[in-house]
């Protein structure tokens, strides 16, 4: 059967990325408390395509994914990328894997347990140099210090999303980053709260006001203390409750640059 993909391309142009995008796939990831966690990822896989090939073999991406699906960890992403390059005659390979990560969390006063979901992603590339970025998004609560200062009663507060990206030379636990981020906010948030919990969180946030800028700076200081991290990016977007726009702050550093 004729291999159409290996026919000569009409236009002699190298392509940076070709492959499959938006593949929904069950995976298993490492869980600090339970060992492993089953979840469902949205996966994209790409390789470069030289000008002398017309197209890529999309089925090979899925075959490679099938061979490695039993255990998706930071340790076995490099072998996946290597196999992609070998099977598809490529110089570079890229893997993006976005997935919900679930952590059981107890309410602060009642102790009621519920499941919090955190959006995570692994972004990996292998070419002249290897690169792996872990992305973790954490919902938090912030209470405005300015509003508290100028108001006789109360202060406006809002929910925000803090997104942390890290490059690391050793394993970074998702749970550790989540706790670090939540500790820098006016309060963390929960899936289930009773009235006594709501009272506690409202008062805790009022006693712990934070600008978006305060949060990213505090998180940066704490990430700097983690020896396995070599680079990080932190950004927060607060969904303002009294403005028709959001508050935003971001910082990125190689560790040792603060």
C-alpha positions, 0 to 999 in steps of 0.5 A: 500500500502506498505511503502517501505521507512519505510523498514529497511535499508540494511546498518545500517548507519545514513544519515546526509541529504536526500531530494530534490535538485534543485526545481525551484519554484515561491516565494514571498520575502520581498522588502524594497521599494515595500513591496513584490517581486515575484521571482523564487527560486532554492530550496533544502530541506533536513532532517536527516535519521535514520538507521532504515529507508530505504528512505525518502518521497520526496513528503512531501517536496513539499507538505510542500513547497506548503503550505508556498509558498505564502510568503517566508520571514525570519520569516516563515522559522522556521515554514517550518523547524519545519514542515519538522521535524514533517512530516518526523520524523527527528531530523534536517531539512535544507532549501536552497533557492537561488533566483535573487533579483531585484532592480530598479536603476537610472544612476548617471548623466542621471537618466536613470532607469534600473533593477539590479539583485543580487543573494541571498540565504537563508540557514537555519537549525534546529536541536539542534540549529537553524541557518539562514544565508542570502547570498547576492552577489553584482557586483562592480567595483574596480580600482587598487591603485598600477596601479594608483600610478605607471602609467603616464596615467590611471589605470587598473580596473575590475568588481568584485563580493562581497559576504556577508553572515550574521546571524542576530537576526532581519530582515536585508534588502537586499537593505541595504547590497547592498548599504553598499557593493557598497559604499565600492567599487571604483564604483557601476555598472549599467545595463544601462548607457549613455555616461555622466554616463560612464564618471562620473563612470570612473572618480569616480573610478579613484578618489576612488581606492580600493584593494580587501583587502580595500573593505572587510575591509571597508564592515566589519567595516560597518557590525559591526555597524549593531546591528541586525547582530551577525556574518558575512562573506565577500569575494570579487573576482575581475576579473582582467583585466591585469592578467590571474587570479583573486584577492581575499580577505575574512574576517569573524567575530562574531560582536564585534570581530573587 
